[in-house]
Amino acid sequence: MDGHVVKSLGRSFDHSDNGLRALVVVSSSSMKTLKSLMDEGKIKDIVNVQRYSDKFIVDIVQEYNNSVLSILNNNGAIVLDTVKANRREYWTFVTYEYKVPMIVKELNKIGVVEKIKLSDYDGSTREIGLTESEIKYVIAAAKAGYFDYPRKVRAKDLAESLGVKESTFLYHLRNAQKKLINKLLRDLDIREQII
């Protein structure tokens, strides 16, 4: 996908045509690239396109055999997340540690595995390091529409409803945002390229 960022919302295997269905979020400039990939036969079909704000949600069908997903499925891995950015694919999945060498070996047959990061799976916010206050304020801000554009609530009003000073609310909220963004960039392995 060249330099475009493509976020996968989910993938599934369609037994009827041995196809890999993927729901992806792309920018308008990425749509041209998707169409050219279809012309080249790298995408079997574009089933549906739905505009969502300034992005598009695209339902595509790809070849399942010899795909990253087929290799992970055949080795009993569970995919948590996929992102395509900076001409690379970033896959987050859960599997048994002893299966990792076989997965890497098979992936290297269809592409190049540049880097692997192993860690014990912990789906909680402890991995990010958010404090209880940061979690509380991020959730409250999201529910109240603070992150919407235009904002549905002012920081001052939200802080007041939470019974804290505006400066306290903003301090914890910004710390949480920084931790969440840094975690995302670490996971994508692109932080060094941005900062």
N, C-alpha and C positions, 0 to 999 in steps of 0.2 A: 504493500500500500504506500510505497514511496515514503514521504515524511509525514503522512497523515496519521492521526491518532484514531484508532478504531476500538471501541469498547464493546465487548461481547456481553449481551444480556443473558445468553444461554444457548446451549447447543443440544441437539438430540439426533439420534440415528433413526432414519426412515427406512424400514426393512423393505418396503415395496420397490424402491428403486436404488437401494444401496447408497442413499444420499445422506449427507450430513447437513441438517437444517441448522442454521445459525441466525440468531436475531442480533443485529449489530447496530450501534449508534455511530453515525458518521456526520461530518460537516458537509456542507453543500459542495465544496471543492472535491471532497472524496467521492462523491457520487459519480463523477466522470471516470475516476480510476476504477470504481466497481464495474461500470459499464464496459470499460476496456478489458478488464479481467474476464468478463463474461465472453467478450468477443474472442479472447485468446483461449477460451475453454477452461480457464482456471476456476471459474464459477459456472456451475451447471445451469442455474436459473435464479432470477430475481423474482420471488413470489409476490412480494408486496412492498410498498414504500409508503411510509406515513411521516409527514412533517410534524415535528415536535419542537416548538420554539424555533431556535436557529439551527437545529440539528435534524437529521432524518433517522428514523428507525427503519431498518431494511431487513427483510426476511429473505435470506439467500439459501441456496442449496449448493453444496460442494461435494466432491468425491469423498466418500468415507474411507475407503481402503487406502492404506498408507498415509493416513492423516495423523496429526498429533493426538486427536481424540481417540482414534481407533487403537493406537498404541497404549494410551493410558487406560482405556477401557479393558483391553485384552490383558492388562497387568493388574486389574482390580483397583485402579486409582479412582478417586472421586475428585472431579474438577471443582474448584471453588471460584476461580476467577481467571479471565484471560483479557489481555490488553495487547493491542498492536500499536507500537510507537517507535519512532526513530529507526524504522526499517527492521524492527525486531519484534518477536512475539514473547510475551511474558505470561507464563502459566503458573498459577498457584493451585496445587492439588495436595490431597492427603493420600498417603500410601504407606505400606510397611517399609521400613528402612532397607530391609534385605532385597526389596524389589528395585531399588533405585539404580543399581548398576545395569540391570537388564533393560530398564526403561531408557537409560541414557544410550546404551548400545543401539537399541532399535531406533531411537530418535536421530542418532548420528547417521543412520542409513538414508533418511529423507531430508536431512538438513544438518546444521551445525549447532551443537549445544555449546554456547559460549561460557555459561556460568550456571552453577547450581548453588542454591542456598538451602541448607537443611536446617530445620528447627522443629522442636516439639510443637505439636499443634495446640494452640490455646486461643479459642475463639472469643475470649473476653477482652475487655478494654485494658486489661493489665499489660498486654503486649504493647499498647500505645503509651501507657503510663498516665492516663487521665485520672485526675483526682475526682473525688465524689462531687465536689462543687463544679468542676469543669463539665462532668457528665450531666449534672442537673441543669446547668445553664445552657448547654448546647441543645439538650432536648427541649427545654422551655422555649428557646429562641426559634428552633425549627417548627415546633407546634404552633407558635404564635405568628409565624410568617415573617420573622425578622430577616431571614436570608432571601426572601422573595424580592423581586424587583417589579415595581417599587415596593419598598418595605410596607408591611401591613401594621407594624408596630414600631414605635421608637424605643431606643435603648432605655431612655429615662422611664418611660411608662412600664416597660417590661421589668426593669429593676425594682420599681415601686411595687408592682404586683408580687414580686418575689420577696419583698421586705428587706432589700439591700440597697446600698448606695449605687448610683449609676457607675461610678468609677470601679467599685468592687465587681459588679456584673461584667463590665467590659474587660477588666483585668483577667478574670477567669475565662471568659469567652475567647479572648484573643490567644491566651495560652493554649486553650483546647484546639483552636483552629490551627495554630502553629504546629502542635503535636500531630494532628490529623494529616495536615499537608506534608509534613516531613515523613510520616509513615508511608503515605501514598508514594512519594517520590523515592523513598528507599526501596519499596516493593517494586517499583518500576525501574529501579536502578538508573534513574536519569538525573538525580539531584546534582551530581557534579557538573552536568552539562548546563544546568540552569543557573546555579549559584556560583 
